Amino acid sequence: MNEDNVLMRIQGLTTNFHTYAGVVHAVDDLSLTVPKDSVVGIVGESGSGKSVTMMSVMRLIPSPPGRIEGGNVWFDGAALGMPDRTEKEGPNKGMVDLLGLPADAMMKVRGRHIGMIFQDPMVSLNPVLTIGLQMTESMVVHGLATKEEAWKRAVDMLALVGIPNPEERMRDYPHQYSGGMRQRVMIAMALSCSPELVIADEPTTSLDVTVQAQILELMKELKAKLKSSIIIISHDLSIVAGMADKVVVMYAGRVLEEADVYDLYEKPGHPYTMGLMKSVPRLDAENRERLVPIEGSPPDLLSPPAGCKFAPRCKYAMNICREQEPPLVMVGEGHRARCFLHHPAAPAVIGFVKVD
Amino acid sequence: MDTILKVEHLKKYFAVNVGGPFTRQMASLKAVDDVSFDVGRGETVGLVGETGCGKTTVGRTIVGLYKPTAGAITYCDQNLCVLTNEAMRKVRSKLQMIFQDPYASLNPRMTVGNIIGEPMDIFSIGTLAERRERVQELLRTVGLNPEHANRFPHEFSGGQRQRIGIARALAMNPEFIIADEPISALDVSIQAQIVNMLEDLQQNLGLTYLFIAHDLAMVKHISDRVIVLYLGKVVEVDESKDIYRHPLHPYTKALLSAVPIPDPRIEMQRQRIVLKGDLPSPVNPPSGCHFRTRCPIAQPICAEQQPELRDMGSGHMVSCHFVS
């Protein structure tokens, strides 16, 4: 057992893609902690490395061209039940490094201990197999149930996620389900082995807003019922606001800010986070205010700028920002930000706390 | 304000095969079913609804990419539905469209200069040098470097490509622009850039917009008036600032409550009206009110009678039996 209630700790994860044009630094020295029984939101634009991070955790990075070049993914050893691979000493006592597992041991982790909900349910379900077969497969493979038991449990899971006539719908094919229903099936599938962690990668991006509301409500409901931690990845700050306990903001393969959900939205500690919030209109805004966009576009990861990756688009950028990358500093309780504006020598900007 | 575009009882049905792979059995998919609205000069009208509600079809039918099944589209006192191809071509130069996908709507084999200049080539405007001059000017207008006219679309990012699409739409000095989900394929930080640019262009060039989108917060931000569509029918029309405060139709209420707000304090305790089920098939829509199968307040009358679009005062139109 590890004492500090940590389910997963990513440390210094670095994932690169070796392409003909050069090396793409998709994730660079990323660290992140997921506590037990919590929801962590990861927010970032396309190309910020949020999906690559999670694919690295699952070890699903296509290789070549992708390569995980450094770091550890520590996962709670008590949950995995792999005593001989569990750290006995040191800061990660009681944890297992997923990146160090052989392929067959990793197969026992995927689906069983870490479930995944993908963005596009049409692409991630097999069109030529019935839903029932796809639902029961992981339970049978992981040896959790016989075929008959798995079938019964799958029917219960479908009922739980709100599919009408689950008994009959088990024999249907994915094309007979609507987009929202397929996403419900994906959720049921991810939860069928009662994993300790569920990773939801943009679970509602391809859905309509009314169906998105259904799916988010369902995820909240299930979270209360089943004791899993959830990592929800999204490009939309507003989706994460209603779900997450802790939010991580990513940009160009790095964590720019990490904070408790209330702190992040009330006192963002990074110009990028502030910019994101001002650039989306709010439905509850009384007056029509002009949006404040973030000028420029995200950096090319083949040749990222020196220094802070956000500096070329940052309106507060100082000389040092273009030369040196700022460290991730604590700016409050459980609140980290990667910005030189928190340095005591930096000029005062409203909303920025100075720390040594 | 004078009316620039008037759409009356517009219907667009598509013939679809419902028989299966080897049996032919045709049915009509009612993509747009009796839609009427008008747009004033200089106004921005938002058209919102879920996938399959017919919002894109309305836009495409107005520019003449589809022939309407029935109804009339009057643009500056000309009925577009009865115009000859030659006359329609002339009108179309003033009626432009910005497409959703900036990756699919630009020809990858043409240079950006040629893409933007093509409308002028088609209408044989000016000399070659004048056209080149105009292309440079348009690139500057949309915030791109005029020296990039010789580059190809793949050399630009998504946001830049959308700017190219907008420059092409502006080439003929249009009066009316239909923007079909112009920002939904873009990253959040880029969306605001494009929206601000559209607002500036409207101010400087006196444009009128029909802004089609599913993002209600953005539609509310950019539009003066909002039209809510459901399954090919208009369910509510109102000023955008009022529709959030006083939505009348149960569908509009549900749609608004489904939009997440980027504030955890509001979001964690918000009571959502969650609609059950999915959008019914437009091939076989429910009888009476199309929304009744998902409506929280549906009564027997909703299945029998189709509600009329009624004016509730000061241009607030709604089609529901139980709104008074």
Contacts between the chains, C-beta under 8 A, distances in Angstrom:
chain1	res1	chain2	res2	distance
A	45	B	187	4.3
A	45	B	188	6.3
A	45	B	189	6.2
A	46	B	187	5.8
A	178	B	278	4.5
A	179	B	278	7.7
A	180	B	278	5.7
A	181	B	278	7.3
A	208	B	50	4.2
A	208	B	51	5.4
A	208	B	214	6.8
A	208	B	279	7.7
A	209	B	50	7.2
A	209	B	214	6.4
A	209	B	215	7.9
A	209	B	216	6.9
A	209	B	255	6.7
A	209	B	258	4.8
A	209	B	259	6.0
A	210	B	50	6.2
A	210	B	254	6.3
A	210	B	255	6.4
A	210	B	258	4.9
A	210	B	274	7.9
A	210	B	275	4.9
A	211	B	50	8.0
A	211	B	278	6.8
A	212	B	258	6.7
A	212	B	260	8.0
A	213	B	257	7.5
A	213	B	258	3.6
A	213	B	260	7.9
A	213	B	272	5.7
A	213	B	274	5.5
A	213	B	275	7.7
A	214	B	274	5.6
A	214	B	275	7.3
A	216	B	260	7.5
A	217	B	272	6.4
A	217	B	274	5.5
A	235	B	187	6.9
A	235	B	188	5.9
A	236	B	188	7.0
A	236	B	260	7.3
A	237	B	188	7.7
A	237	B	262	4.5
A	238	B	259	7.8
A	238	B	260	3.9
A	238	B	261	5.8
A	238	B	262	3.9
A	238	B	267	7.3
A	239	B	260	5.3
A	241	B	260	6.6
A	241	B	261	7.1
A	241	B	262	5.2
A	241	B	263	6.0
A	241	B	264	4.6
A	241	B	267	4.5
A	242	B	260	5.8
A	242	B	264	6.9
A	242	B	267	3.6
A	242	B	268	6.1
A	242	B	270	7.4
A	261	B	264	4.6
A	262	B	264	5.5
A	262	B	265	7.0
A	265	B	262	6.7
A	265	B	263	5.8
A	265	B	264	5.5
A	265	B	265	7.9
A	275	B	189	6.6
A	276	B	188	6.1
A	276	B	189	6.4
A	277	B	262	6.3
A	278	B	192	8.0
A	279	B	188	6.4
A	279	B	189	5.7
A	279	B	191	7.0
A	279	B	192	3.7
A	280	B	188	6.2
A	280	B	191	7.5
A	280	B	192	7.2
A	280	B	217	7.0
A	280	B	262	6.4
A	281	B	217	4.8
A	281	B	218	5.7
A	281	B	220	6.9
A	281	B	221	3.5
A	282	B	217	6.3
A	282	B	261	6.2
A	282	B	262	6.8
A	282	B	263	7.8
A	283	B	216	6.2
A	283	B	217	4.3
A	283	B	220	6.2
A	283	B	244	6.1
A	283	B	256	6.8
A	283	B	259	5.0
A	283	B	261	6.0
A	284	B	244	7.2
A	284	B	261	5.8
A	284	B	266	7.2
A	285	B	221	7.6
A	288	B	221	6.5
A	288	B	241	7.3
A	290	B	196	6.6
A	290	B	199	7.4
A	291	B	192	4.0
A	291	B	195	6.0
A	291	B	196	5.8
A	291	B	221	7.1
A	292	B	192	6.9
A	293	B	189	6.7
A	293	B	190	7.6
A	293	B	191	7.9
A	293	B	192	3.5
A	293	B	193	4.2
A	293	B	196	6.0
A	294	B	189	4.1
A	294	B	192	7.5
A	294	B	193	7.9
A	295	B	193	7.1
A	297	B	157	5.0
A	297	B	159	6.0
A	297	B	160	7.5
A	297	B	190	6.6
A	298	B	187	7.2
A	298	B	189	7.7
